[in-house]
Each structure stands twice: as structure tokens, then as C-alpha cells.
């Protein structure tokens, strides 16, 4: 973690944008980046630039699961105008990168703009200078780039509360290595949040541009509801961008695990007082009535056997929506602790093994997994006014 930050790191720009019409996106992106020095402040002629969108799964752009292709197109144009040599890649939660890119509309943009598609198929070890995780494994393509531009979608997240700048960099981890990290974290969401923070810091994207034109509320990141937010956000420090994104949708730091963990570990840029906001005033863009994902965990500082005994009461768990489950087996294949199986024509979940990572809900292509809160968690939500 850096001991000091430049003034540029403190800046976060916001720009109103209410549609994905290409001309409007181009204009809004230019206005968004102007107070930050434009794209030329981040990309120099001849540099290899890797764009990292959110390509969670192969859903149409209207579902608000992935970064919208018109945002990707506009960023490509500006990087190319600055002289950058562009590639684009991600490691989806389910499906091959090529198929997901095609279904969410990004592959067409890749082909029309002539950039290189990076499938994130090969992992390499990334030593970290400090922190809990001394070594991480990430896609070679992302390390080969001179400049990383992070292009997240602003969405709720069933496990972390919110996915934006920091969480989007988890896509640099290739394929089945993601479930392994979930399994390593187990039910400790704070531990997983720390992993996300240290991974993002190690990769250090030069620029983050958030697609918050239409975001997602409710049971995100894959099964929630599209919600019109009407904004783009940009900044050179992911933590600063996430601080503004949290404020934009009216969530509290305690509802966003990466945000709260950043505060607990005394990381900088975690409050608006730390930042210089530019462009459209935040108060003009604040979203009222944003619906977070249901609370999935309460940590009263309990330890050992007592915490395990109260696991079902203090946490939420995934439950099957039988009316839409198609027994496709995707959740079974991608469950980190192998707590799911199809038996006698039914999807079964072993809650003793389940680590409450909600990967099954995140990756289910049919939205066939819902969230059920335990009794004490439900009571806690009622008494504190949290949903």
C-alpha cells in the first residue's frame, strides 16, 4: 500500500449520462475525463493498454450484469486517439471469455474497433510488496500491459455488498483459481475483502471508469434488477472511486465489506472529506431508494464453536427457486466447497459445507437461487432498519 498519494489520486470525476446512445456516451466520457487531464493524462503513444470490463456472464446489456458495450467502445476510441495499443480481457465467472463477450455485446465492439481480445487463459505469479498475501496468481495479459483501465459496472453484490472498482479487479484471477480463493476465505467476508483490496492495489489500474448509467440493485451481481442511476464516475485510485460510488447509491460503509475493511485497516481515500469531486455535483446524481442486496452476515465477534453453532441464525444462505431451476449443473460445477449436487432430479445444498460465498447465486444463468436470512439475522435487519 502506498504511503503517500498524489493529488491526482484524490480526484474523482462525475458526469451525468442517462442513455447509451453512442454520441451521448462519447460526449459524456470526454466531459468526464476533462478535469482529470483527458485520456492523454493516462495513456501515452505506443503504450499497451489493457481494458478490464465486467464480463461476469453472458447476459444481454439490458440485464445490467456486464459493462455496457457502448461504454467500452467510447473508451477504446479515446485510448486509440491517445496513441494507445488496446487489448481487452476478463475471466468470467461462467462460460468462456469469447462466448461471454459475444453474448454481452463486447465482442462485436472488439471486432469493429480492431483491438486485441485477451482471453485471460494463462496465469502467472504476482509477488506483492506488502500485505497479508505475499503472492497472487493473475492473468499474464494484465501484467503484460503498460496501462490498466478498469471498467466496472456499479452493482449490488450478495457477498460483498457492492461491486465496483476494487471488486472488478478480481476478474484478473483466472478461471477456477477464483473458487479456490473463495474456499480459502471461507465464511470470513472481511478476509475476502482484504484479499480484494490487496489484489487491486497490487495491479494498480491507472484509471477507473464506472458504468453507472444503468446499474443493478437487489440480488446482485447476476440476478438483481436494473436500476437507472444516470452517471459515469472516473478516478485514478479505485478506493476513491468506490467511496464516491457508495455515497452515490446511498449505502453506508458498513454495508460494503471492501469499504469497511479499507476503513478498518486505515487505508486512505475512504471518506468524501479525503477527496476532490469534479464535474457534475454528487448531490445532483444521488440515487434515492436504492435497494441493496439482502444482508447476508452479522458478526458479533463470536468465536469458535458458538459462532459455528449459530451459523444458520447469524448468516443468510442460498435457497433453490424450484419454479425456475433447470438443473443445468452450473452451480454444482462452480461451488467452491462442493456443497451442491443434483440428486433424484433435485438440486440439493449441504449447508454444513456451504461457506455462504453466494457464487451459486452470482453465476446461475436462470436466477434460480434466492437468499434466505436466518432468524437472528432477520431480527437484526428489522431492528437496525437494514434490508
Residue pairs with C-beta under 8 A, 6 or more apart in sequence:
1 130
1 131
1 201
1 267
2 201
5 237
5 268
5 269
7 276
8 36
8 37
8 41
8 236
9 235
9 236
9 237
9 240
9 269
10 237
10 240
10 269
10 274
10 275
10 276
11 35
11 36
11 235
11 236
11 240
11 275
11 276
11 277
11 278
12 233
12 234
12 235
12 240
12 241
12 243
12 244
12 275
12 276
12 277
12 278
13 32
13 33
13 35
13 36
13 233
13 234
13 235
13 277
13 278
13 279
14 32
14 231
14 232
14 233
14 244
14 248
14 277
14 278
14 279
14 280
14 281
14 282
14 285
15 28
15 29
15 31
15 32
15 231
15 232
15 234
15 279
15 280
16 28
16 230
16 231
16 280
16 284
16 285
17 24
17 25
17 28
17 213
17 230
17 231
17 232
18 24
18 213
18 228
18 230
19 213
20 61
20 68
20 70
20 71
20 213
20 214
21 70
22 70
22 73
22 74
25 70
25 71
25 73
25 74
26 74
26 77
28 232
29 71
29 74
29 75
29 78
29 209
29 232
30 38
30 78
31 279
32 209
32 232
32 233
32 234
32 279
33 39
33 41
33 78
33 234
35 278
35 279
36 42
36 207
36 234
36 235
36 236
36 278
38 82
39 78
39 79
39 81
39 82
40 82
42 82
42 147
42 149
42 206
42 207
42 236
43 49
43 79
43 82
43 83
43 84
43 147
44 82
44 83
44 84
45 82
45 83
45 84
46 83
46 84
46 85
47 83
47 84
47 85
47 146
47 147
48 84
48 85
48 87
48 144
48 145
48 146
48 147
49 79
49 84
49 85
49 86
49 87
49 145
49 146
49 147
49 148
49 149
50 87
50 88
50 89
50 118
50 141
50 142
50 144
50 145
50 147
50 148
50 149
51 72
51 75
51 76
51 79
51 86
51 87
51 88
51 89
51 149
51 151
52 88
52 89
52 90
52 142
52 148
52 149
52 150
52 151
52 168
52 169
52 171
52 172
52 205
53 66
53 67
53 72
53 88
53 90
53 106
53 151
53 152
53 153
54 65
54 66
54 67
54 90
54 151
54 152
54 153
54 155
54 163
54 168
54 171
54 211
55 66
55 67
55 90
55 92
55 97
55 100
55 101
55 104
55 106
55 171
56 65
56 66
56 92
56 93
56 100
56 221
56 222
56 362
56 363
57 65
57 66
57 92
57 93
57 94
57 95
57 100
57 104
57 222
57 363
57 365
58 92
58 95
58 99
58 100
58 102
58 103
58 104
58 365
59 65
59 66
59 103
59 104
59 222
59 365
60 103
60 104
60 105
61 68
61 69
61 104
61 105
62 226
63 226
64 153
64 155
64 214
64 215
64 216
64 224
64 226
64 227
65 104
65 153
65 155
65 216
65 221
65 222
66 100
66 104
66 106
66 153
67 106
67 151
67 152
67 153
67 211
68 105
68 153
68 211
68 213
68 214
69 104
69 105
69 106
69 108
69 109
70 109
71 151
71 209
71 211
71 213
71 232
72 88
72 106
72 109
72 151
73 109
73 112
73 113
75 149
75 151
75 209
76 86
76 88
76 109
76 113
76 115
77 113
79 86
79 149
80 86
80 113
80 115
84 147
86 113
86 115
86 116
87 115
87 116
87 117
87 118
87 141
87 145
88 106
88 110
88 115
88 116
88 117
88 118
89 97
89 117
89 118
89 119
89 120
89 139
89 141
89 142
90 97
90 100
90 120
90 171
91 97
91 120
91 139
91 171
91 172
91 173
91 174
91 175
91 178
92 100
92 171
93 178
93 222
93 334
93 359
93 362
93 363
94 100
94 330
94 334
94 363
94 365
95 103
96 119
97 117
97 119
97 120
97 121
98 107
98 117
98 119
101 107
101 110
101 117
102 108
107 117
110 117
118 139
118 141
118 142
119 141
120 139
120 141
120 142
120 171
120 172
120 174
121 139
121 174
122 139
122 140
122 141
122 174
123 137
123 138
123 139
123 140
123 173
123 174
123 177
124 137
124 138
124 139
124 140
124 143
125 135
125 136
125 137
126 135
126 136
126 137
126 138
126 143
126 202
126 203
127 134
127 135
128 134
128 135
128 136
128 198
128 202
129 202
131 198
131 201
132 194
132 195
132 198
133 195
133 198
133 199
136 173
136 198
136 199
136 202
137 173
137 174
137 177
138 172
138 173
138 174
138 199
138 203
139 172
139 173
139 174
142 148
142 172
142 203
147 206
147 207
148 203
148 204
148 205
148 206
149 205
149 206
149 207
149 208
149 209
150 165
150 168
150 169
150 205
150 207
150 208
150 209
150 238
151 168
151 208
151 209
151 210
151 211
152 163
152 164
152 165
152 167
152 168
152 208
152 210
152 211
153 163
153 168
153 210
153 211
153 212
153 215
153 216
153 221
154 162
154 163
154 164
154 210
154 211
154 212
154 215
154 216
154 229
154 233
154 245
154 248
154 249
155 162
155 163
155 164
155 215
155 216
155 220
155 221
155 224
156 162
156 163
156 216
156 217
156 218
156 219
156 220
156 221
156 224
156 291
156 292
156 293
157 163
157 167
157 220
157 221
157 293
157 362
158 219
158 220
158 221
158 293
158 294
158 296
158 358
158 361
158 362
158 371
159 189
159 192
159 257
159 296
159 356
159 357
159 358
159 362
160 167
160 189
160 192
160 193
160 196
160 256
160 257
160 258
161 251
161 255
161 256
161 257
161 258
161 259
161 292
161 293
162 242
162 245
162 246
162 249
162 251
162 255
162 256
162 258
162 259
162 292
163 220
163 221
164 210
164 241
164 242
164 245
164 246
165 200
165 205
165 208
165 210
165 235
165 238
165 239
165 241
165 242
165 245
166 196
166 197
166 200
166 238
166 239
166 242
166 258
167 196
167 258
169 196
169 199
169 200
169 203
169 205
169 238
170 178
170 196
170 199
172 199
172 203
173 181
173 199
179 334
179 335
179 336
179 359
180 336
181 192
181 195
182 192
182 336
182 355
182 357
182 359
183 336
183 337
183 355
185 191
185 192
185 195
185 355
185 357
186 355
187 297
187 311
187 315
187 355
187 356
189 257
189 297
190 257
190 260
190 261
190 264
190 299
192 257
192 357
193 257
193 258
193 260
193 261
194 261
194 265
196 258
197 239
197 258
197 261
197 262
197 265
197 267
200 238
200 239
205 238
206 236
207 234
207 235
207 236
208 233
208 234
208 235
208 236
208 237
208 238
208 241
209 232
209 233
209 234
210 231
210 232
210 233
210 234
210 241
210 245
211 232
212 229
212 230
212 231
212 232
212 233
212 245
212 248
213 228
213 229
213 230
213 231
213 232
214 226
214 227
214 228
214 229
215 226
215 227
215 229
215 249
216 224
216 225
216 226
216 227
217 224
217 225
217 227
217 249
217 290
217 291
217 292
218 224
218 225
218 291
218 292
218 293
219 293
219 294
219 361
219 367
219 370
219 371
220 293
221 362
222 361
222 362
222 363
222 364
222 367
223 361
223 362
223 364
223 367
223 369
224 293
225 291
227 287
227 290
227 291
229 248
229 249
229 285
229 287
230 285
231 248
231 280
231 285
233 241
233 244
233 245
233 248
234 241
235 241
235 244
237 269
239 262
239 267
239 268
239 269
239 270
240 269
240 274
240 275
242 256
242 258
242 259
243 259
243 269
243 270
243 271
243 272
243 274
243 275
244 272
244 275
244 277
244 282
246 252
246 253
246 256
246 259
247 272
247 282
247 286
248 282
248 285
248 286
248 287
249 287
249 290
250 286
250 287
250 288
250 290
251 290
251 292
253 259
253 260
253 263
253 270
254 260
255 292
255 295
255 386
259 270
262 270
263 270
268 274
269 275
272 282
291 387
292 387
293 371
294 316
294 371
294 373
294 381
294 387
295 316
295 373
295 377
295 380
295 381
295 386
295 387
296 315
296 316
296 356
296 358
296 371
296 373
296 377
297 314
297 315
297 316
297 356
297 377
298 314
298 315
298 376
298 377
298 380
299 314
300 314
302 310
302 314
307 314
310 376
312 351
312 374
313 374
313 375
313 376
313 377
314 374
314 376
314 377
315 356
315 374
315 377
316 356
316 371
316 372
316 373
316 374
316 377
317 349
317 351
317 354
317 356
317 371
317 372
317 374
318 349
318 354
318 356
318 358
318 360
318 361
318 369
318 370
318 371
318 372
319 349
319 369
319 370
319 371
319 372
320 346
320 347
320 349
320 368
320 369
320 370
321 367
321 368
321 369
321 370
324 366
324 367
324 368
325 347
325 366
325 368
326 366
326 368
327 342
327 345
327 347
328 365
328 366
329 342
330 363
330 364
330 365
331 340
331 347
331 359
331 360
331 363
331 364
331 368
331 369
332 340
332 341
332 342
332 347
334 359
334 360
334 363
335 359
335 360
336 355
336 357
336 359
337 353
337 354
337 355
338 353
339 349
339 350
339 351
339 352
339 353
339 354
339 355
340 347
340 348
340 349
340 350
340 360
341 347
341 348
341 350
342 348
347 368
358 371
360 369
361 369
361 370
361 371
373 381
380 386
381 387
